[in-house]
Amino acid sequence: MTASATGQVIEAVDVTRRFGSFTAVDDVSMHVEAGEVVGLLGANGAGKTTLMRMLLGLLPTSEGRTRILGGSPSRARRRRVGYVPQNLGLYRDMTVRENLEFVSATYGSAVPPLPDELSAFARVLVGDLPLGTQRQIAFLAALSHAPEAVLLDEPTSGVDALSRARLWDTIRGQSDAGVGVLVTTHYMQEAQQCDRLLLMAGGRLVAQGSEADVIGSTRALAVRTGDWAAAFAALNASGAAVILDGRAVRVADADRDEIARVLREADVDAEIDAVPATIEERMLVLAREAKAATTG
Ligand SMILES: Nc1ncnc2c1ncn2[C@@H]1O[C@H](COP(=O)(O)OP(=O)(O)OP(=O)(O)O)[C@@H](O)[C@H]1O
């Protein structure tokens, strides 16, 4: 194992990135250790992809520095890293086999064998495959040169449950082998599979730690009513942090009396229970706070 693989394999120190007058990433410090799976969470536009691109040295920082495998993210170090971008980085007009051969030639590594469930696709153009299969190929390509750190930008978005479970098996296999993994996801069940979470909102790192650390003392109200559509509409119009999960109406970080008043005024009969917040609700609260801070 190299010296870098025993400690922090991915690191950002006081990193800011501006596009013109807009600050996409605002003074973020974070790290991933060897053997750790760290989940990077945040709403659309929170700054996750921008941070990842700076960590990889694909985008310069405006301030601060990033390090990968113990040094600046040079081309040489990037060769020891696996990256699956949101758009997968595959050639759609090349076959699966050709894509894997191309990646192997770039890294000077052996062409990875296709697992049984993918072997039938060797001669199929990547662009003709379902998204879930394309993601599995992108994983295989990104891991083919035995990287020491892996960065995955929404690796399972649009993927069915079985393929998602397979991809997570692969991620855990990597971390068990000592690889440090940074993964962005919108799926809260996946967040629970990470060793540690980082939450971004409005370009800032607003919470980190275990699921319990991130949720902290935030509570939610579960609104039980047959008239869930009217309840949701009234609460949403009142500016509450309301989430409709199926037919269940939940409000994060809200005052029970105030919510009862809004529902009463909307003629909605409901029972209201205080419950622990979920990560998603905590994210909603943090995103609203970040927005309020920037809009004054
Ligand atoms: N090249 C660019 N020029 C201007 N603005 C940009 C550029 N790249 C990103 N942004 C802006 O920076 C913000 C953060 O974008 P980023 O893609 O990092 O968010 P994200 O958290 O990855 O979102 P998503 O989950 O949608 O991928 C967004 O408001 C985006 O529009």
PDBQT file of the ligand as one rigid body, heavy atoms in Angstrom, charges set to zero:
ROOT
HETATM    1  N1  LIG A 301     -19.360  26.425 -15.856  1.00  0.00    +0.000 N 
HETATM    2  C1  LIG A 301     -20.290  27.039 -15.125  1.00  0.00    +0.000 A 
HETATM    3  N2  LIG A 301     -20.617  28.321 -15.328  1.00  0.00    +0.000 NA
HETATM    4  C2  LIG A 301     -21.547  28.949 -14.568  1.00  0.00    +0.000 A 
HETATM    5  N3  LIG A 301     -22.216  28.356 -13.564  1.00  0.00    +0.000 NA
HETATM    6  C3  LIG A 301     -21.944  27.089 -13.306  1.00  0.00    +0.000 A 
HETATM    7  C4  LIG A 301     -20.968  26.344 -14.057  1.00  0.00    +0.000 A 
HETATM    8  N4  LIG A 301     -20.914  25.079 -13.562  1.00  0.00    +0.000 NA
HETATM    9  C5  LIG A 301     -21.805  25.029 -12.553  1.00  0.00    +0.000 A 
HETATM   10  N5  LIG A 301     -22.413  26.225 -12.398  1.00  0.00    +0.000 N 
HETATM   11  C6  LIG A 301     -23.431  26.564 -11.392  1.00  0.00    +0.000 C 
HETATM   12  O1  LIG A 301     -22.930  26.228 -10.121  1.00  0.00    +0.000 OA
HETATM   13  C7  LIG A 301     -23.954  25.711  -9.300  1.00  0.00    +0.000 C 
HETATM   14  C8  LIG A 301     -23.543  24.363  -8.763  1.00  0.00    +0.000 C 
HETATM   15  O2  LIG A 301     -23.596  23.420  -9.845  1.00  0.00    +0.000 OA
HETATM   16  P1  LIG A 301     -23.208  21.888  -9.616  1.00  0.00    +0.000 P 
HETATM   17  O3  LIG A 301     -23.359  21.207 -10.942  1.00  0.00    +0.000 OA
HETATM   18  O4  LIG A 301     -21.894  21.804  -8.963  1.00  0.00    +0.000 OA
HETATM   19  O5  LIG A 301     -24.348  21.432  -8.619  1.00  0.00    +0.000 OA
HETATM   20  P2  LIG A 301     -24.731  19.956  -8.156  1.00  0.00    +0.000 P 
HETATM   21  O6  LIG A 301     -24.867  20.005  -6.680  1.00  0.00    +0.000 OA
HETATM   22  O7  LIG A 301     -23.764  18.985  -8.729  1.00  0.00    +0.000 OA
HETATM   23  O8  LIG A 301     -26.169  19.773  -8.808  1.00  0.00    +0.000 OA
HETATM   24  P3  LIG A 301     -26.809  18.478  -9.521  1.00  0.00    +0.000 P 
HETATM   25  O9  LIG A 301     -27.277  17.597  -8.416  1.00  0.00    +0.000 OA
HETATM   26  O10 LIG A 301     -27.921  19.070 -10.316  1.00  0.00    +0.000 OA
HETATM   27  O11 LIG A 301     -25.747  17.868 -10.369  1.00  0.00    +0.000 OA
HETATM   28  C9  LIG A 301     -25.225  25.680 -10.152  1.00  0.00    +0.000 C 
HETATM   29  O12 LIG A 301     -25.988  26.834  -9.869  1.00  0.00    +0.000 OA
HETATM   30  C10 LIG A 301     -24.685  25.723 -11.567  1.00  0.00    +0.000 C 
HETATM   31  O13 LIG A 301     -25.607  26.325 -12.435  1.00  0.00    +0.000 OA
ENDROOT
TORSDOF 0
